[in-house]
Amino acid sequence: MDILGALQVSFAQLIGPSAIFYALLAIGLNLHFGYAGLLNFGQIGFALLGGYGVGIMTVTYDQPLWLGILVGLALAGLLAVVLGIPTLRLRADYLAIATIAASEILRLAFRSTAADPVTGSTNGLFGFAEPFTRMSPFDSGRQYSLLGLRFYGDDLWAMVVGWTLVLLLCGLVYLLTHSPWGRVLKAVREDEDAARALGKNVFVYKLQALVLGGMIGGLGGIFNALQTKSINPDFYSTAQTFFAFGALILGGAATVFGPVIGAMVFWFLLAIPDALLRQAISGPEPLLALSEQQVGAIRYVLLGLLIAALMVFRPQGLFGNKREVQLNA
């Protein structure tokens, strides 16, 4: 069994575009759940609007890429306002129900045949990422070596842009959470009544956090669309939100770099058993009698067991503070 080869594949996932996408989703969820105590189970819906904002404006309406990016971010922010106004004055579970329902409604609406002239229906949209690719200093068809790993030029360009965005957003989160606004947001998370008694408009602070985190999720959708050069509605399933939550739990909520490290560890731990199991079932004399579908399921089972054990023995995650995750019910 080639363990070194499996480690190389896993380390490529550790810093690859998939880790960046889920890091962006998790950073937005961290503002919602970690700092504001909001339960958003539909973060992928914000990513969907971000990605489709780019695709629809550039492909369907033949507008420049920068305008599509702005529209995608604006749509993500608008969704947060629409969902937040009727739910943020109620219990946390109402927001959770509204967000997961909205994300699934959007996915089904964008994949419907009635929306085909605008969204491409189940075929999705493609052919909009050329301006982004043209800005790349790397040759698309050439492989480059990075830390002993090899990436194609397009993927390397996406990684440079993506990790730059992640670092900038981490800096923004640090500045916000160490500002008076961030301290009020933590107070709202800990005890809404106490914050309200001090004259703070709890609803406004929650809505601001929801909008900002949703727009970061929309930015994740924009990045994914430009990196993959295509948008397909079936990708934006509810499971993607829970993958981002898994990354947030692994790294630690209410920390600046926790969501980022969590996303990297999440994909590393997902890739290791996948690579080893696929080696074990290949060759003339396979070590295990498993199918490709079973391998895909087993890796999620193993990762799920690991996250469950982490929640029992270290609920704050790898870098979190246990007190930070003890939210006011």
C-alpha positions as CSV (number, residue, x, y, z in Angstrom):
1,M,0.0,0.0,0.0
2,D,1.4,3.4,-1.0
3,I,1.0,5.4,2.2
4,L,3.2,8.2,0.9
5,G,1.0,8.6,-2.2
6,A,-2.1,8.7,0.0
7,L,-0.5,11.4,2.2
8,Q,0.4,13.5,-0.9
9,V,-3.2,13.3,-2.1
10,S,-4.5,14.2,1.4
11,F,-2.1,17.2,1.7
12,A,-3.2,18.4,-1.7
13,Q,-6.8,18.5,-0.3
14,L,-5.5,20.2,2.9
15,I,-4.6,23.4,0.9
16,G,-6.7,22.9,-2.2
17,P,-9.7,24.8,-3.5
18,S,-12.2,22.6,-1.7
19,A,-10.7,23.6,1.7
20,I,-10.9,27.3,0.7
21,F,-14.6,27.0,-0.2
22,Y,-15.5,25.4,3.1
23,A,-13.3,27.8,5.0
24,L,-15.2,30.7,3.5
25,L,-18.6,29.1,4.4
26,A,-17.3,28.3,7.9
27,I,-16.0,31.9,8.5
28,G,-19.6,33.1,7.7
29,L,-21.1,30.5,10.0
30,N,-18.6,31.5,12.7
31,L,-20.0,35.0,12.7
32,H,-23.5,33.6,12.9
33,F,-23.1,30.7,15.4
34,G,-19.8,31.4,17.1
35,Y,-20.1,35.1,17.8
36,A,-23.9,35.9,17.5
37,G,-25.4,32.6,18.6
38,L,-27.5,32.3,15.4
39,L,-28.4,28.9,14.0
40,N,-28.1,29.1,10.3
41,F,-28.6,25.7,8.6
42,G,-28.8,27.2,5.1
43,Q,-25.4,28.7,4.5
44,I,-25.2,26.9,1.2
45,G,-28.2,29.0,0.0
46,F,-26.2,32.1,0.4
47,A,-23.4,30.5,-1.6
48,L,-25.9,29.5,-4.3
49,L,-27.0,33.1,-4.7
50,G,-23.4,34.3,-4.9
51,G,-22.5,31.8,-7.5
52,Y,-25.6,32.2,-9.6
53,G,-25.3,36.0,-9.3
54,V,-22.0,35.7,-11.2
55,G,-23.3,33.1,-13.7
56,I,-26.6,34.7,-14.5
57,M,-25.3,38.2,-15.0
58,T,-22.3,37.1,-17.2
59,V,-23.9,34.3,-19.2
60,T,-27.6,35.1,-19.3
61,Y,-27.4,38.9,-19.4
62,D,-23.9,39.3,-20.9
63,Q,-22.6,41.7,-18.2
64,P,-19.0,42.0,-16.9
65,L,-17.7,39.7,-14.3
66,W,-17.2,42.4,-11.7
67,L,-20.9,43.3,-11.9
68,G,-21.9,39.7,-11.4
69,I,-19.7,39.5,-8.3
70,L,-21.4,42.6,-6.9
71,V,-24.9,41.2,-7.7
72,G,-24.0,37.8,-6.1
73,L,-22.9,39.5,-2.9
74,A,-26.0,41.8,-2.9
75,L,-28.3,38.8,-3.4
76,A,-26.7,37.0,-0.5
77,G,-27.2,40.0,1.7
78,L,-30.8,40.5,0.6
79,L,-31.6,36.9,1.5
80,A,-30.2,37.5,5.0
81,V,-32.5,40.5,5.4
82,V,-35.5,38.7,4.1
83,L,-34.9,35.7,6.4
84,G,-33.8,37.7,9.4
85,I,-36.6,40.3,9.7
86,P,-39.4,37.8,10.5
87,T,-37.3,35.3,12.5
88,L,-34.6,37.1,14.6
89,R,-37.1,38.3,17.2
90,L,-38.2,34.7,17.8
91,R,-36.3,31.7,19.2
92,A,-33.1,30.5,17.5
93,D,-34.8,27.4,16.1
94,Y,-37.1,29.5,13.9
95,L,-34.1,30.9,12.0
96,A,-32.7,27.4,11.6
97,I,-35.9,26.2,10.1
98,A,-36.2,29.2,7.8
99,T,-32.7,29.1,6.5
100,I,-32.6,25.4,5.7
101,A,-36.0,25.6,4.0
102,A,-35.0,28.7,2.0
103,S,-31.8,27.1,0.8
104,E,-33.6,24.0,-0.4
105,I,-36.4,26.1,-2.0
106,L,-33.7,28.1,-3.9
107,R,-32.0,24.9,-5.1
108,L,-35.2,23.4,-6.4
109,A,-36.3,26.7,-8.0
110,F,-33.0,27.2,-9.8
111,R,-33.0,23.6,-11.1
112,S,-36.6,23.7,-12.3
113,T,-37.3,23.6,-16.1
114,A,-39.3,26.8,-15.8
115,A,-36.1,28.6,-14.8
116,D,-34.0,27.1,-17.7
117,P,-33.7,30.3,-19.8
118,V,-32.1,32.1,-16.8
119,T,-30.4,29.5,-14.7
120,G,-29.8,26.7,-17.2
121,S,-31.9,24.3,-15.1
122,T,-30.2,21.0,-14.3
123,N,-27.5,21.7,-16.8
124,G,-26.4,24.7,-14.9
125,L,-24.2,27.6,-16.3
126,F,-20.7,27.6,-17.6
127,G,-18.4,29.8,-19.7
128,F,-18.3,32.8,-17.4
129,A,-14.9,32.3,-15.7
130,E,-12.8,33.3,-18.7
131,P,-12.0,36.9,-17.4
132,F,-10.9,35.4,-14.1
133,T,-8.7,32.8,-15.8
134,R,-7.1,35.5,-18.1
135,M,-5.8,37.3,-15.0
136,S,-3.8,34.2,-13.9
137,P,0.0,34.5,-14.2
138,F,0.1,30.7,-14.5
139,D,-0.2,28.5,-17.6
140,S,-3.6,26.7,-17.5
141,G,-2.3,23.4,-18.9
142,R,1.0,23.3,-17.0
143,Q,1.6,21.6,-13.6
144,Y,3.4,23.5,-10.9
145,S,5.1,22.2,-7.8
146,L,4.0,23.7,-4.5
147,L,5.4,22.2,-1.2
148,G,6.2,19.0,-3.1
149,L,2.6,18.8,-4.4
150,R,1.6,19.4,-8.0
151,F,-1.3,21.6,-9.1
152,Y,-2.5,22.8,-12.5
153,G,-2.1,26.5,-13.2
154,D,-5.8,27.3,-12.9
155,D,-6.1,25.5,-9.6
156,L,-2.9,27.3,-8.3
157,W,-4.3,30.7,-9.4
158,A,-7.6,29.9,-7.6
159,M,-5.7,28.9,-4.5
160,V,-3.6,32.1,-4.5
161,V,-6.8,34.2,-4.8
162,G,-8.8,32.0,-2.4
163,W,-6.2,32.0,0.5
164,T,-5.7,35.7,0.1
165,L,-9.5,36.2,0.6
166,V,-9.4,33.9,3.6
167,L,-6.6,35.8,5.2
168,L,-8.3,39.1,4.6
169,L,-11.6,37.9,6.0
170,C,-9.8,36.5,9.1
171,G,-8.3,39.9,9.6
172,L,-11.7,41.5,9.2
173,V,-13.3,39.1,11.7
174,Y,-10.5,39.8,14.2
175,L,-11.0,43.6,13.9
176,L,-14.8,43.3,14.2
177,T,-14.8,41.0,17.1
178,H,-12.3,43.1,19.0
179,S,-14.3,46.3,18.3
180,P,-17.2,47.6,20.4
181,W,-19.6,46.1,17.8
182,G,-18.0,42.6,18.4
183,R,-18.2,43.0,22.2
184,V,-21.9,43.8,22.0
185,L,-22.4,40.9,19.6
186,K,-20.8,38.5,22.2
187,A,-23.0,40.1,24.9
188,V,-26.1,39.4,22.8
189,R,-25.0,35.8,22.4
190,E,-24.4,35.3,26.1
191,D,-27.6,37.1,27.4
192,E,-30.0,39.0,25.1
193,D,-32.0,40.4,28.0
194,A,-28.9,41.9,29.7
195,A,-27.8,43.5,26.4
196,R,-31.3,44.8,25.8
197,A,-31.3,46.2,29.4
198,L,-28.2,48.1,28.6
199,G,-29.9,49.9,25.7
200,K,-28.6,47.8,22.8
201,N,-30.9,47.0,19.9
202,V,-30.4,43.2,19.9
203,F,-32.4,42.7,16.7
204,V,-30.2,45.1,14.7
205,Y,-27.0,43.5,15.9
206,K,-28.3,40.0,15.0
207,L,-29.4,41.2,11.6
208,Q,-26.0,42.8,10.9
209,A,-24.2,39.6,11.8
210,L,-26.6,37.6,9.7
211,V,-26.1,39.8,6.7
212,L,-22.3,39.9,7.0
213,G,-22.0,36.2,7.5
214,G,-24.4,35.5,4.6
215,M,-22.4,37.7,2.3
216,I,-19.2,35.9,3.3
217,G,-21.0,32.6,2.4
218,G,-22.0,34.3,-0.9
219,L,-18.3,35.1,-1.5
220,G,-17.6,31.4,-1.0
221,G,-20.2,30.6,-3.7
222,I,-18.5,33.1,-6.1
223,F,-15.1,31.6,-5.4
224,N,-16.4,28.0,-6.1
225,A,-18.1,29.1,-9.3
226,L,-14.9,30.8,-10.6
227,Q,-12.7,27.9,-9.6
228,T,-14.8,25.1,-11.0
229,K,-15.8,27.3,-14.0
230,S,-19.4,26.0,-13.7
231,I,-22.5,26.2,-11.6
232,N,-24.8,23.2,-11.0
233,P,-27.8,23.5,-8.7
234,D,-27.5,19.9,-7.4
235,F,-24.1,20.8,-5.9
236,Y,-25.8,23.3,-3.5
237,S,-27.4,20.6,-1.3
238,T,-28.1,20.9,2.4
239,A,-25.2,18.5,3.2
240,Q,-22.7,21.2,2.2
241,T,-23.9,23.4,5.1
242,F,-23.3,20.6,7.5
243,F,-19.8,20.0,6.1
244,A,-19.1,23.6,6.8
245,F,-20.5,23.2,10.3
246,G,-18.2,20.1,10.7
247,A,-15.2,22.3,9.8
248,L,-16.3,24.9,12.3
249,I,-16.7,22.4,15.0
250,L,-13.3,20.8,14.3
251,G,-11.5,24.1,14.4
252,G,-13.4,25.8,17.1
253,A,-16.3,28.3,17.1
254,A,-15.7,31.9,18.1
255,T,-12.1,31.8,17.1
256,V,-10.5,33.8,14.2
257,F,-8.6,30.9,12.6
258,G,-10.6,28.0,13.9
259,P,-12.9,27.8,10.8
260,V,-10.0,27.9,8.5
261,I,-7.9,25.2,10.3
262,G,-11.1,23.2,10.7
263,A,-11.8,23.2,7.0
264,M,-8.3,22.1,6.2
265,V,-8.4,19.3,8.8
266,F,-11.8,18.3,7.6
267,W,-10.7,17.7,4.0
268,F,-7.4,16.1,5.1
269,L,-9.3,13.6,7.3
270,L,-11.8,12.9,4.6
271,A,-9.1,12.3,2.0
272,I,-6.8,10.0,4.0
273,P,-9.3,7.1,4.4
274,D,-10.6,7.6,0.9
275,A,-7.1,7.3,-0.6
276,L,-6.1,4.3,1.6
277,L,-9.4,2.4,1.0
278,R,-9.3,2.9,-2.7
279,Q,-5.8,1.4,-2.8
280,A,-7.1,-1.5,-0.6
281,I,-9.8,-2.3,-3.1
282,S,-7.7,-2.0,-6.3
283,G,-5.2,-4.3,-7.9
284,P,-5.4,-8.0,-8.9
285,E,-5.7,-9.1,-5.2
286,P,-7.7,-6.4,-3.3
287,L,-7.3,-6.4,0.5
288,L,-11.0,-5.4,1.0
289,A,-14.1,-6.5,-0.8
290,L,-15.7,-3.0,-1.1
291,S,-17.3,-1.1,-4.0
292,E,-16.5,2.5,-4.9
293,Q,-19.8,3.6,-3.5
294,Q,-19.1,1.9,-0.2
295,V,-15.7,3.5,0.1
296,G,-17.3,6.9,-0.4
297,A,-19.8,6.2,2.4
298,I,-17.2,4.7,4.8
299,R,-15.0,7.8,4.8
300,Y,-18.0,9.9,5.9
301,V,-18.8,7.4,8.6
302,L,-15.2,7.5,10.0
303,L,-15.2,11.3,9.9
304,G,-18.6,11.4,11.6
305,L,-17.4,9.2,14.4
306,L,-14.3,11.4,14.9
307,I,-16.5,14.5,15.1
308,A,-18.8,12.8,17.5
309,A,-15.9,11.8,19.7
310,L,-14.6,15.4,19.5
311,M,-17.9,16.8,20.7
312,V,-17.8,14.5,23.7
313,F,-14.2,15.0,24.8
314,R,-13.5,18.5,23.4
315,P,-16.7,20.3,22.4
316,Q,-14.8,23.6,21.9
317,G,-12.9,22.1,19.0
318,L,-9.1,22.1,18.4
319,F,-8.6,25.8,19.2
320,G,-11.8,27.0,20.8
321,N,-12.7,28.1,24.3
322,K,-15.2,25.8,26.1
323,R,-16.9,28.8,27.6
324,E,-17.5,30.3,24.2
325,V,-19.6,27.4,23.0
326,Q,-21.9,27.4,26.1
327,L,-24.6,29.5,24.4
328,N,-27.5,31.0,26.3
329,A,-30.5,28.9,25.5
